[in-house]
Amino acid sequence: MKIILKTSAQKTIQRISEYVEDLNTEGAGVIWAEKFILQISKYAQPIRYALCRHKFWANKNFHCIAVRNWVVIFKIENDTFIVFRIIHASTFK
């Protein structure tokens, strides 16, 4: 299944990667981003996911999964796994 990261999701991954890079050795941010995207890709399966528990996202027919401490908000359309937003779990209310 094809995976598409919308601009908002890409920016979030980029900011996190830069933060990890600042805290750790050179290249750590890139490694973190690659592993995070790999974990997301494991969910890119042609199965039916329940709607997101958050009413705002559920009303817009989005699905949510938890990856580490992050909530990934996505839709599956035409055999494509589309990631719209990535939000830290502590702020997902």
SULZI-V555466 format. One record per pair of residues at least 12 apart in sequence whose C-alpha atoms are under 6 Angstrom apart, sorted by the first residue. I is the first residue (numbers start at 1). GAP is how many residues later the second one is. Records with the same first field share a line. If there is no record, write none. Layout:
I: GAP  GAP
//
This chain:
1: 78  79
2: 78
3: 77  78  79
4: 78
5: 78
6: 77  78
8: 77
9: 75  76  77
17: 12  16
44: 37
51: 12
52: 12
62: 12  13
69: 20
70: 17  18  19
71: 15  16  18
72: 14
73: 12
//
